[in-house]
Every structure is written in C-alpha cells, then in structure tokens.
Amino acid sequence: AGTRDGLNWPRAQALAAAERASYIARNPESARLAGQAAQHLLFGVPMHWMNDWSTPFALTVREASGARFRDADGHKYIDFCLGDTGAMFGHAPPPVAQAIARQAARGYTAMLPSEDAAPVATELARRFGLPYWQFALSASDANRFVLRWLRAATGRSKVLVFNGCYHGTVDDVFVDLVDGVPTQRDSLLGQVHKLTDHTVVVEFNDLPALEAALKQGDIACVLAEPVMTNIGMVLPQPGYWEAAQQLIKRHGSLLVIDETHTISSGPGGYAQAHGMQPDALVVGKPIGGGIPCAVYGFTEELARRVEQAKHDAPPGHSGVGTTLSANMFAMAAMRANLEQVMTEQAYQHMFALAAQLAEGLRAVIERHQLPWCVTQIGARTEFQFAPTAPHNGTLAQAILDSDLERIIHLYLLNRGLLITPFHNMLLVCPGTNETDVERLLSTFEDCVGNII
Ligand code: PMP
C-alpha cells in the first residue's frame, strides 16, 4: 500500500508540497511578474499552456544562451528542455544571432525570395536526400500543408496516423484509438468537423493493422514520426519500418516523415541515419535555431505530382502557405543554422553527452531498483515509468504519470535544472558539458532517494 511507480507515494506528496513552497519562496520576482501578467494575459501567460508546467506560477526567463538561462530572480539554470527542441542547438547560437542581426537592417519580408533561399534549399536537399523544398512558419503548418498537397496530388481523402501521435495543431490527426475504436481526441477545442471520416488511426508497430487500413485504397499518406516522441518515447521494433514502407508503397500510399523531434538522430534526421526513404519529410522548431520557420521536402516524383495538382486547380486561394512563410529573416537564420550550427561535429558532442545521460539515468534506476526504463534517440533521452519500453501508444499512454512527473520536474527546477514538461524528455546541446550532465544525474538521484 502507498506505492506508485515503485515509490513511496505519501513521501512523494510530502515532497511535492515542500517543493511548491520552496518555489514560491525562491521566486518573488517571477511571482510579481505573474501577478502583473494575470491582469491582461489570458490564463496569466502569453501562451495558455505555459501555465501547465509543474510550477505554482510561471517562471519568467530573463535571458538564455547556449545550454543555460537565467530567470527574473537571477537564478541560473542548466536547460535540458531547450524549448522542447526549438533551441535544440542551444539558445541564441552565435552564427544565427549574427545572421539575424545582419538581416535586421536588410528587411524581413517581401513576398519574394531572398538570396538565402536557393542555398538553404540546396543544403536541405544534400542533407535530407530529397530534391524539392518549401517553407512554413511552424512544424504544425508544414504538416498541414503537406497533407493538403498530398491529398490533392493523390486524389485520396484519408490520412493514416499512429495512435498517440502528435504533429502539432493539425486538427486532422487528433484521432486516437479508444478501446480499439477511432475516436476524436476530446481535448481538441472548438472542432466541429468529424475528423474520423478522413483520418485512420492504427497502433505503431502493428503491421497487420497498417496493411488492413492501406488495403482500402483510400489513404493518401501515412504521417508519422519515425520514433514516437510525444507520448513518452515509442521505438520502432526491428524491421518495422522496412516492412511498413513496403506496404505503403504496395498500396499506392505515400509516407510523410515528421522529423521535428527525431532530428536529434543526426544532421539528416532519423530517416537518413536509418536508411528510410520517405516521399515527404517535415522539420520545424530547431531548423532556424529557434526562429519561427519550418521546412518540407518532396521526392522528385511527388514534386511533379504536386506541381500537376496546382496546375490543374483553378486559380485562387490554395490553402497552402501564409504571408510571412519563407520570409527573409527566417531564411537568414536557417542558412546560418544549417551551415554553421547543425553540424556533424555538434551532433558528435551531443551524442556522447546523451549516452552519458542515458547510462547515468539507467544506473540511478538500477541502484534504487525502480521499475523504470530509459530510451535514447541521438541527442534526445526519455525516462519512462515502466520496466520495459512500451511498443505502442496505448501502452505508452498507460504509463504516463503526470503527478509524479511534476514532482520530479519541480525538484530539479528548484535546483537549477530544467527538463521538458508533460513527459520526461531531456535534450543536450553543443553548449552542454559533462559536468552539467553529472549535476542532472546526482540531483535526479537525490530526488528519487527522497521518495523511495
Ligand atoms: N511535429 C512534431 C513531431 C512535434 O513534436 C511538434 C511539436 N511538439 C510539432 C510537429 C509541431 O511543432 P510546432 O508546435 O512548432 O508547430
């Protein structure tokens, strides 16, 4: 009695109360700013989910650089959240800072290409192995536009996604399996269309279910992360993607790989690192060093079909693109980031630290005999509250424990360590060092030591 996730739950709750009190005492300036913000910011924060962290009120950031930031009360932090990937290569990387400072006096947006556009596309083609590219302002938008192009190009209406996926605020994919039945995610606000009419959902790692769905012949594309990263982490089983890709091809469907998080796998993402051959690929968040932008690429064949779809459509609004997409400012940031920041060398540094982090977390878990596991995808590491890694979204969902996450996250935060909210993800960047990782590990061990 009283145990949960292998921990002493009454002790965990006592720790939670103490950590909340400590946070309030430690952060008077953030508290004052939160009070002021509450007068005119809906939910008291500029983005409603900034209020859903583990803290009693939002922590206000004063400045961020590399792997570190400072809050409004002057406390220093080592950042393992890194803007949930937006700052995956560190905050304000100097080459990006210099490029946007240069561009700051040269114009931001003209509805015309800048001189950076062609070099950026050339580099994307080299890195990701897809010849044709377009831009958007967010990964959400990029995914939305890709779905639109691919439905138009194939003349098929349906998309297939994996249970428990997240691809941004793309309404179409807010569909889950509930007791095996496709069901619109009821957290989605204000959606009046019946999403299950055009969205098919199956479990990840379930080839027969994928095949049965594809056989219907009406699926334009499968939209997937190569590793699920938004419901904890779910790895593909050996051989899964090889077989899945064959099925998708055989049934005349297309594969869109969303690398927005799995870009942690290497300079060309997971698909390049693992020999996958998607028809389309999306990357957002860190592609411009944290400046709002996203990219999507197509194979030669798909590019021709997409061009044909536009050619065949009557003139008018396409539903693809926004006015500021591919703006000159974002293009300058992407060019600097791709050429000078997201380098092979940066990744080698990040891989070594992530391995140190993952091994260290496993050692803590083992020393305290916790029924938890650790998964690592390049520079991205996740600990999960189950002895073995889940192999689909239903299992991954079942082991999430937001109460426990919040306790651990707040304990770390009060000691100058930030990790990603809403699950247990840690990123390392070129500015992270071994001492930072050791500090995370020893503080994590103190935390679990307090609640067993
Ligand atoms: N794709 C994936 C895999 C993501 O994890 C996210 C955001 N977490 C998005 C797309 C959407 O990114 P954004 O919120 O920047 O549009």
Boltz pocket constraint, residues with backbone or C-beta under 6 A from the ligand:
constraints:
  - pocket:
      binder: B
      contacts: [[A, 84], [A, 138], [A, 139], [A, 140], [A, 141], [A, 143], [A, 166], [A, 167], [A, 168], [A, 169], [A, 225], [A, 230], [A, 258], [A, 259], [A, 260], [A, 261], [A, 284], [A, 285]]
      max_distance: 6.0
